[in-house]
Amino acid sequence: MIKAIDAWLNTVTMYRLTVYALVGLLAVAAGLSAARIMGLDPFALLFTAGFLVAACWAFNALLARVFDVPANVESSYITALILALVVQPLSGYGDLPALALLAALAMASKYIVAPYRRHIFNPVALALALWGLMLDREATWWLAALPMLPFVALAGLLIVRKLQRGAMVAAFIAAALAATVVISLVARGDVIAALGQTI
């Protein structure tokens, strides 16, 4: 089984695998929402994702032309899909300007805050921080809902396997869990609950 997975992973690029994983997570979330397992409107979720993909693609193409550099289309799709997974789906068409601003901020950070074509900040994180400061909005991280956990874990494992960074991820998880235990003990909190929240 592992050999078959590795053989498939070797046929796709890292960017393409990430796009597939993110689209898969959106599809699962829409399905779970349609089945009323998650409290999201599946149509609003898919519309939000489609709008963000289109907006990020357009801003990316414009900025690539302005800065006279090649546009990485898959990178813009990845950014848009990540944004769709962490912001609340739109509640009405009045939300579209705010989503367009979020897309613009994310794409701009890839070009403006990137000396020598290297990102100083994660474009999604920077865009969300600026968006929050400008419009007093925040990421809801709805993707972290419990029904999504097995699917997020599977997507993450495939990406880790592709990157061949299992040891680094395991070390991070161990450090995060150890820190959670220490902080909970010092604060005299519920260690088990804290570990569950961290996981």
VEXDO-745502 format. One line per 8 residues: number of its first residue (from 1); their letters; for each residue x negated, y negated, z of N, C-alpha, C. Coordinates in Angstrom, 2 decimals, padded with zeros to 5 digits, always signed. Layout:
NUM> a> X Y Z X Y Z X Y Z ~ ...
END
This chain:
1> mikaidaw> -000.82 +001.20 +000.00 +000.00 +000.00 +000.00 -000.86 -001.26 +000.00 ~ -001.90 -001.28 +000.87 -002.79 -002.44 +000.95 -003.49 -002.65 -000.39 ~ -003.90 -001.56 -001.03 -004.58 -001.67 -002.32 -003.66 -002.28 -003.37 ~ -002.39 -001.89 -003.34 -001.43 -002.45 -004.30 -001.21 -003.94 -004.05 ~ -001.13 -004.31 -002.77 -000.96 -005.73 -002.44 -002.19 -006.52 -002.88 ~ -003.39 -006.00 -002.58 -004.62 -006.69 -002.99 -004.71 -006.80 -004.51 ~ -004.29 -005.76 -005.21 -004.33 -005.80 -006.68 -003.41 -006.89 -007.20 ~ -002.23 -007.01 -006.59 -001.32 -008.08 -007.01 -001.88 -009.45 -006.65
9> lntvtmyr> -002.42 -009.58 -005.44 -002.97 -010.86 -005.01 -004.11 -011.31 -005.92 ~ -004.85 -010.37 -006.46 -005.95 -010.71 -007.36 -005.47 -011.21 -008.72 ~ -004.18 -011.04 -009.02 -003.66 -011.49 -010.31 -003.11 -012.91 -010.26 ~ -002.98 -013.48 -009.05 -002.41 -014.82 -008.93 -003.42 -015.75 -008.27 ~ -003.33 -017.03 -008.63 -004.20 -018.03 -008.01 -003.65 -018.38 -006.63 ~ -004.47 -019.02 -005.83 -004.04 -019.44 -004.49 -002.87 -020.41 -004.58 ~ -002.96 -021.36 -005.51 -001.87 -022.32 -005.68 -000.57 -021.61 -006.05 ~ -000.65 -020.68 -007.01 +000.55 -019.99 -007.47 +001.15 -019.14 -006.35
17> ltvyalvg> +000.30 -018.46 -005.58 +000.80 -017.66 -004.47 +001.51 -018.54 -003.45 ~ +000.95 -019.70 -003.17 +001.57 -020.61 -002.21 +002.92 -021.10 -002.72 ~ +003.00 -021.41 -004.01 +004.29 -021.82 -004.59 +005.30 -020.69 -004.45 ~ +004.90 -019.47 -004.80 +005.81 -018.33 -004.68 +006.29 -018.16 -003.24 ~ +005.35 -018.27 -002.28 +005.71 -018.09 -000.87 +006.70 -019.15 -000.42 ~ +006.46 -020.40 -000.79 +007.34 -021.49 -000.36 +008.72 -021.39 -001.01 ~ +008.75 -021.05 -002.29 +010.04 -020.86 -002.98 +010.79 -019.70 -002.33 ~ +010.06 -018.63 -002.01 +010.69 -017.49 -001.34 +011.29 -017.88 +000.00
25> llavaagl> +010.57 -018.68 +000.77 +011.09 -019.12 +002.06 +012.34 -019.98 +001.90 ~ +012.34 -020.84 +000.89 +013.53 -021.66 +000.63 +014.71 -020.78 +000.23 ~ +014.45 -019.78 -000.60 +015.52 -018.88 -001.03 +016.09 -018.11 +000.15 ~ +015.21 -017.62 +001.02 +015.66 -016.89 +002.21 +016.48 -017.81 +003.11 ~ +015.99 -019.03 +003.32 +016.71 -019.98 +004.18 +018.08 -020.30 +003.60 ~ +018.16 -020.46 +002.29 +019.45 -020.74 +001.65 +020.38 -019.55 +001.82 ~ +019.85 -018.34 +001.65 +020.66 -017.14 +001.83 +021.15 -016.98 +003.26 ~ +020.26 -017.18 +004.22 +020.64 -017.08 +005.64 +021.66 -018.17 +006.00
33> saarimgl> +021.50 -019.34 +005.40 +022.45 -020.43 +005.66 +023.81 -020.11 +005.05 ~ +023.81 -019.55 +003.85 +025.08 -019.17 +003.21 +025.79 -018.09 +004.02 ~ +024.99 -017.23 +004.67 +025.57 -016.18 +005.51 +025.88 -016.68 +006.92 ~ +025.71 -017.95 +007.16 +025.97 -018.61 +008.45 +025.07 -018.11 +009.58 ~ +023.91 -017.59 +009.22 +022.94 -017.17 +010.23 +022.11 -018.38 +010.66 ~ +021.90 -019.31 +009.73 +021.24 -020.58 +010.05 +022.25 -021.69 +009.84 ~ +022.09 -022.76 +010.60 +023.07 -023.84 +010.57 +022.79 -024.92 +009.55 ~ +022.32 -024.54 +008.38 +022.04 -025.52 +007.33 +023.05 -025.37 +006.20
41> dpfallft> +023.27 -026.44 +005.48 +024.08 -026.37 +004.27 +023.18 -025.89 +003.14 ~ +023.42 -024.70 +002.57 +022.50 -024.18 +001.55 +022.40 -025.06 +000.32 ~ +023.51 -025.70 -000.06 +023.48 -026.57 -001.24 +022.67 -027.83 -000.98 ~ +022.84 -028.40 +000.22 +022.05 -029.58 +000.58 +020.57 -029.23 +000.66 ~ +020.27 -028.04 +001.18 +018.89 -027.59 +001.28 +018.25 -027.47 -000.10 ~ +018.94 -026.81 -001.01 +018.39 -026.61 -002.36 +018.33 -027.92 -003.14 ~ +019.33 -028.78 -002.95 +019.31 -030.08 -003.62 +018.14 -030.92 -003.11 ~ +017.93 -030.91 -001.78 +016.81 -031.66 -001.19 +015.50 -031.16 -001.75
49> agflvaac> +015.33 -029.84 -001.82 +014.10 -029.27 -002.36 +013.90 -029.67 -003.82 ~ +014.96 -029.56 -004.61 +014.86 -029.93 -006.02 +014.52 -031.40 -006.21 ~ +015.15 -032.26 -005.40 +014.87 -033.69 -005.49 +013.42 -033.98 -005.13 ~ +012.94 -033.37 -004.04 +011.56 -033.61 -003.62 +010.56 -033.09 -004.66 ~ +010.85 -031.94 -005.26 +009.96 -031.43 -006.31 +009.90 -032.41 -007.48 ~ +011.06 -032.90 -007.91 +011.09 -033.84 -009.04 +010.39 -035.15 -008.68 ~ +010.65 -035.66 -007.48 +010.04 -036.93 -007.06 +008.53 -036.80 -006.91 ~ +008.07 -035.72 -006.28 +006.63 -035.53 -006.13 +005.95 -035.35 -007.48
57> wafnalla> +006.59 -034.60 -008.36 +006.03 -034.42 -009.71 +005.90 -035.77 -010.42 ~ +006.94 -036.61 -010.35 +006.92 -037.90 -011.03 +005.85 -038.83 -010.44 ~ +005.80 -038.92 -009.10 +004.80 -039.78 -008.47 +003.39 -039.25 -008.73 ~ +003.23 -037.95 -008.73 +001.92 -037.36 -009.01 +001.46 -037.70 -010.42 ~ +002.35 -037.57 -011.38 +002.01 -037.88 -012.78 +001.65 -039.36 -012.93 ~ +002.42 -040.22 -012.29 +002.15 -041.66 -012.35 +000.80 -042.00 -011.72 ~ +000.53 -041.48 -010.55 -000.72 -041.79 -009.85 -001.93 -041.18 -010.56 ~ -001.77 -040.02 -011.14 -002.87 -039.43 -011.91 -003.23 -040.31 -013.09
65> rvfdvpan> -002.21 -040.90 -013.71 -002.48 -041.80 -014.84 -003.13 -043.10 -014.36 ~ -002.63 -043.64 -013.24 -003.20 -044.89 -012.70 -004.66 -044.70 -012.32 ~ -004.97 -043.57 -011.66 -006.33 -043.32 -011.20 -007.18 -042.60 -012.24 ~ -006.58 -042.30 -013.39 -007.28 -041.66 -014.51 -007.98 -040.37 -014.08 ~ -007.20 -039.50 -013.44 -007.71 -038.18 -013.03 -006.70 -037.13 -013.48 ~ -007.14 -035.88 -013.62 -006.18 -034.83 -014.01 -005.14 -034.62 -012.90 ~ -003.90 -034.43 -013.32 -002.82 -034.18 -012.36 -002.74 -032.70 -012.06 ~ -002.74 -032.35 -010.80 -002.58 -030.96 -010.39 -001.09 -030.75 -010.08
73> vessyita> -000.37 -030.22 -011.06 +001.07 -030.08 -010.93 +001.45 -029.13 -009.81 ~ +000.73 -028.00 -009.71 +001.08 -027.03 -008.66 +000.88 -027.62 -007.27 ~ -000.11 -028.48 -007.11 -000.33 -029.14 -005.83 +000.86 -030.02 -005.46 ~ +001.42 -030.71 -006.45 +002.59 -031.55 -006.17 +003.80 -030.69 -005.80 ~ +003.94 -029.53 -006.44 +005.04 -028.62 -006.08 +004.89 -028.11 -004.65 ~ +003.66 -027.75 -004.29 +003.41 -027.24 -002.93 +003.75 -028.31 -001.90 ~ +003.30 -029.53 -002.14 +003.59 -030.62 -001.21 +005.10 -030.82 -001.08 ~ +005.80 -030.86 -002.20 +007.25 -031.06 -002.18 +007.96 -029.94 -001.43
81> lilalvvq> +007.55 -028.71 -001.68 +008.22 -027.57 -001.04 +007.96 -027.54 +000.46 ~ +006.74 -027.89 +000.87 +006.47 -027.97 +002.31 +007.34 -029.04 +002.95 ~ +007.44 -030.19 +002.30 +008.30 -031.26 +002.83 +009.74 -030.77 +002.96 ~ +010.22 -030.04 +001.96 +011.60 -029.54 +001.99 +011.82 -028.56 +003.14 ~ +010.75 -027.88 +003.55 +010.87 -026.90 +004.63 +010.81 -027.51 +006.02 ~ +010.44 -028.77 +006.12 +010.28 -029.35 +007.46 +011.13 -030.59 +007.70 ~ +011.80 -031.12 +006.67 +012.70 -032.25 +006.90 +014.15 -031.78 +006.82 ~ +015.00 -032.47 +007.53 +016.42 -032.10 +007.53 +016.99 -032.30 +006.13
89> plsgygdl> +017.71 -031.31 +005.60 +018.34 -031.51 +004.28 +019.25 -032.73 +004.30 ~ +019.34 -033.38 +003.14 +020.09 -034.64 +003.09 +021.54 -034.43 +003.49 ~ +022.09 -035.45 +004.13 +023.48 -035.40 +004.55 +024.37 -036.17 +003.60 ~ +023.78 -036.88 +002.65 +024.52 -037.65 +001.66 +023.55 -038.31 +000.70 ~ +024.09 -038.86 -000.37 +023.22 -039.49 -001.37 +022.47 -040.69 -000.82 ~ +022.95 -041.25 +000.28 +022.25 -042.37 +000.92 +020.88 -041.99 +001.44 ~ +020.62 -040.69 +001.59 +019.32 -040.23 +002.06 +018.27 -040.18 +000.96 ~ +018.70 -040.29 -000.30 +017.75 -040.13 -001.42 +016.62 -041.16 -001.41
97> palallaa> +016.88 -042.45 -001.14 +015.75 -043.40 -001.09 +014.70 -043.02 -000.04 ~ +015.15 -042.55 +001.12 +014.20 -042.14 +002.17 +013.39 -040.94 +001.71 ~ +014.02 -039.99 +001.04 +013.29 -038.82 +000.52 +012.32 -039.23 -000.58 ~ +012.74 -040.18 -001.41 +011.84 -040.66 -002.47 +010.62 -041.34 -001.86 ~ +010.82 -042.11 -000.79 +009.70 -042.75 -000.10 +008.77 -041.70 +000.48 ~ +009.33 -040.65 +001.07 +008.51 -039.58 +001.62 +007.66 -038.93 +000.54 ~ +008.25 -038.66 -000.61 +007.50 -038.07 -001.72 +006.40 -039.01 -002.20 ~ +006.72 -040.30 -002.29 +005.73 -041.28 -002.73 +004.56 -041.36 -001.75
105> lamaskyi> +004.86 -041.36 -000.47 +003.79 -041.41 +000.54 +002.90 -040.18 +000.47 ~ +003.51 -039.02 +000.30 +002.72 -037.78 +000.23 +001.81 -037.78 -001.00 ~ +002.34 -038.19 -002.13 +001.52 -038.19 -003.35 +000.45 -039.28 -003.29 ~ +000.81 -040.44 -002.75 -000.17 -041.52 -002.66 -001.34 -041.14 -001.78 ~ -001.07 -040.40 -000.71 -002.15 -040.02 +000.19 -003.14 -039.09 -000.48 ~ -002.70 -038.36 -001.51 -003.61 -037.47 -002.24 -004.62 -038.26 -003.08 ~ -004.25 -039.49 -003.44 -005.10 -040.29 -004.31 -005.79 -041.44 -003.59 ~ -005.06 -042.08 -002.68 -005.60 -043.29 -002.05 -006.49 -042.95 -000.86
113> vapyrrhi> -006.05 -042.01 -000.02 -006.82 -041.66 +001.17 -007.63 -040.39 +000.86 ~ -008.39 -040.44 -000.22 -009.16 -039.27 -000.65 -010.47 -039.71 -001.30 ~ -011.40 -040.26 -000.50 -012.68 -040.66 -001.08 -013.43 -039.44 -001.64 ~ -014.06 -039.65 -002.79 -014.79 -038.57 -003.47 -013.89 -037.37 -003.74 ~ -012.60 -037.67 -003.93 -011.59 -036.64 -004.23 -011.49 -035.57 -003.14 ~ -011.71 -035.98 -001.91 -011.57 -035.09 -000.75 -010.54 -035.70 +000.19 ~ -009.58 -034.89 +000.61 -008.55 -035.38 +001.52 -009.13 -035.56 +002.92 ~ -008.90 -036.73 +003.49 -009.28 -036.98 +004.88 -008.18 -036.42 +005.79
121> fnpvalal> -006.93 -036.61 +005.37 -005.78 -036.15 +006.13 -004.96 -035.20 +005.27 ~ -004.23 -034.31 +005.92 -003.28 -033.47 +005.21 -002.21 -034.40 +004.63 ~ -001.98 -034.37 +003.31 -001.01 -035.30 +002.71 +000.40 -035.20 +003.28 ~ +000.84 -033.99 +003.59 +002.19 -033.82 +004.15 +002.24 -034.42 +005.55 ~ +001.26 -034.11 +006.38 +001.25 -034.63 +007.75 +001.17 -036.15 +007.76 ~ +000.30 -036.71 +006.92 +000.17 -038.17 +006.87 +001.46 -038.81 +006.39 ~ +002.06 -038.24 +005.35 +003.31 -038.79 +004.82 +004.41 -038.76 +005.87 ~ +004.52 -037.65 +006.59 +005.55 -037.55 +007.63 +005.32 -038.55 +008.76
129> alwglmld> +004.05 -038.75 +009.13 +003.74 -039.72 +010.18 +004.10 -041.14 +009.74 ~ +003.71 -041.51 +008.53 +004.02 -042.85 +008.02 +005.51 -043.04 +007.84 ~ +006.18 -042.01 +007.33 +007.63 -042.04 +007.13 +008.34 -042.26 +008.46 ~ +007.86 -041.57 +009.48 +008.46 -041.74 +010.80 +008.28 -043.15 +011.32 ~ +007.08 -043.72 +011.12 +006.83 -045.08 +011.59 +007.63 -046.11 +010.82 ~ +007.77 -045.89 +009.52 +008.45 -046.88 +008.67 +009.98 -046.82 +008.80 ~ +010.53 -045.61 +008.88 +011.99 -045.46 +008.86 +012.56 -044.88 +010.14 ~ +011.71 -044.66 +011.12 +012.15 -044.05 +012.38 +012.84 -042.72 +012.13
137> reatwwla> +012.25 -041.94 +011.23 +012.74 -040.58 +010.95 +011.66 -039.61 +011.37 ~ +012.06 -038.35 +011.52 +011.07 -037.37 +011.93 +011.33 -036.04 +011.24 ~ +010.28 -035.26 +011.20 +010.42 -033.90 +010.68 +011.17 -033.08 +011.72 ~ +012.08 -032.23 +011.25 +012.84 -031.40 +012.18 +012.21 -030.01 +012.31 ~ +011.31 -029.65 +011.38 +010.66 -028.35 +011.40 +011.69 -027.22 +011.52 ~ +012.79 -027.33 +010.76 +013.84 -026.32 +010.82 +013.31 -024.94 +010.40 ~ +012.21 -024.93 +009.67 +011.62 -023.66 +009.25 +011.22 -022.79 +010.44 ~ +010.99 -023.41 +011.59 +010.56 -022.67 +012.79 +011.71 -021.96 +013.49
145> alpmlpfv> +012.88 -021.90 +012.86 +014.02 -021.19 +013.46 +013.71 -019.70 +013.53 ~ +014.18 -019.07 +014.58 +013.88 -017.66 +014.82 +014.24 -016.73 +013.65 ~ +015.37 -016.92 +012.96 +015.68 -016.02 +011.84 +014.64 -016.08 +010.71 ~ +013.89 -017.16 +010.64 +012.89 -017.31 +009.57 +011.55 -016.68 +009.94 ~ +011.36 -016.33 +011.22 +010.06 -015.87 +011.69 +009.48 -014.71 +010.89 ~ +010.22 -013.63 +010.62 +009.59 -012.53 +009.88 +009.17 -012.92 +008.47 ~ +009.93 -013.80 +007.86 +009.64 -014.21 +006.48 +008.44 -015.17 +006.44 ~ +008.39 -016.08 +007.41 +007.23 -016.98 +007.51 +005.98 -016.17 +007.81
153> alaglliv> +006.10 -015.19 +008.71 +004.95 -014.35 +009.05 +004.46 -013.58 +007.82 ~ +005.38 -013.02 +007.05 +005.00 -012.27 +005.85 +004.30 -013.19 +004.84 ~ +004.87 -014.37 +004.60 +004.25 -015.31 +003.68 +002.86 -015.70 +004.16 ~ +002.76 -015.97 +005.46 +001.46 -016.34 +006.04 +000.44 -015.23 +005.90 ~ +000.86 -013.99 +006.16 -000.07 -012.86 +006.04 -000.57 -012.68 +004.61 ~ +000.31 -012.88 +003.63 -000.12 -012.77 +002.23 -001.16 -013.84 +001.89 ~ -000.92 -015.06 +002.38 -001.86 -016.15 +002.10 -003.19 -015.91 +002.81 ~ -003.12 -015.45 +004.06 -004.35 -015.13 +004.80 -005.13 -014.02 +004.10
161> rklqrgam> -004.41 -013.02 +003.63 -005.07 -011.90 +002.91 -005.72 -012.41 +001.64 ~ -005.05 -013.29 +000.93 -005.61 -013.85 -000.30 -006.88 -014.65 +000.01 ~ -006.85 -015.43 +001.09 -008.00 -016.25 +001.47 -009.10 -015.43 +002.14 ~ -008.75 -014.23 +002.62 -009.68 -013.38 +003.35 -010.23 -014.10 +004.58 ~ -009.29 -014.66 +005.36 -009.64 -015.40 +006.56 -008.93 -014.83 +007.78 ~ -008.73 -013.53 +007.80 -008.01 -012.89 +008.90 -008.66 -013.11 +010.24 ~ -009.99 -013.03 +010.30 -010.70 -013.20 +011.58 -010.52 -014.61 +012.12 ~ -010.56 -015.61 +011.23 -010.39 -016.99 +011.67 -008.97 -017.21 +012.19
169> vaafiaaa> -007.98 -016.66 +011.52 -006.59 -016.82 +011.96 -006.38 -016.10 +013.29 ~ -006.94 -014.91 +013.42 -006.81 -014.16 +014.69 -007.46 -014.94 +015.84 ~ -008.61 -015.55 +015.58 -009.28 -016.34 +016.62 -008.43 -017.55 +017.01 ~ -007.81 -018.19 +016.03 -006.95 -019.33 +016.32 -005.75 -018.91 +017.16 ~ -005.12 -017.79 +016.79 -003.95 -017.31 +017.53 -004.35 -016.96 +018.96 ~ -005.47 -016.28 +019.13 -005.94 -015.91 +020.48 -006.22 -017.16 +021.31 ~ -006.87 -018.16 +020.72 -007.17 -019.40 +021.44 -005.89 -020.14 +021.82 ~ -004.93 -020.18 +020.90 -003.66 -020.87 +021.18 -002.90 -020.18 +022.30
177> laatvvis> -002.87 -018.86 +022.29 -002.16 -018.13 +023.34 -002.86 -018.26 +024.69 ~ -004.21 -018.20 +024.66 -004.96 -018.36 +025.91 -004.74 -019.75 +026.50 ~ -004.77 -020.77 +025.64 -004.55 -022.13 +026.12 -003.15 -022.29 +026.69 ~ -002.18 -021.65 +026.05 -000.80 -021.71 +026.53 -000.69 -021.10 +027.93 ~ -001.34 -019.96 +028.14 -001.31 -019.30 +029.44 -001.94 -020.19 +030.50 ~ -003.12 -020.75 +030.19 -003.83 -021.60 +031.16 -003.00 -022.83 +031.51 ~ -002.46 -023.49 +030.51 -001.67 -024.71 +030.75 -000.42 -024.37 +031.57 ~ +000.22 -023.25 +031.24 +001.42 -022.85 +031.99 +001.08 -022.53 +033.45
185> lvargdvi> -000.04 -021.86 +033.69 -000.43 -021.53 +035.07 -000.76 -022.78 +035.86 ~ -001.49 -023.71 +035.22 -001.85 -024.97 +035.90 -000.59 -025.77 +036.24 ~ +000.37 -025.77 +035.29 +001.60 -026.54 +035.51 +002.64 -025.76 +036.30 ~ +002.29 -024.53 +036.69 +003.20 -023.64 +037.41 +004.51 -023.44 +036.65 ~ +004.36 -023.27 +035.34 +005.52 -023.04 +034.49 +005.75 -021.56 +034.24 ~ +006.74 -021.27 +033.44 +007.08 -019.90 +033.07 +006.18 -019.47 +031.93 ~ +005.19 -018.62 +032.24 +004.18 -018.20 +031.25 +004.84 -017.47 +030.10 ~ +005.76 -016.56 +030.39 +006.39 -015.75 +029.35 +007.18 -016.64 +028.38
193> aalgqti> +007.93 -017.57 +028.94 +008.72 -018.50 +028.09 +007.79 -019.35 +027.24 ~ +006.69 -019.82 +027.84 +005.74 -020.65 +027.09 +005.10 -019.87 +025.96 ~ +004.74 -018.61 +026.24 +004.16 -017.75 +025.18 +005.17 -017.51 +024.05 ~ +006.42 -017.27 +024.43 +007.45 -017.07 +023.41 +007.62 -018.30 +022.53 ~ +007.62 -019.47 +023.17 +007.74 -020.72 +022.40 +006.54 -020.92 +021.48 ~ +005.35 -020.62 +021.98 +004.15 -020.78 +021.17 +004.17 -019.84 +019.97 ~ +004.55 -018.60 +020.21 +004.60 -017.64 +019.11 +005.64 -018.07 +018.09
END
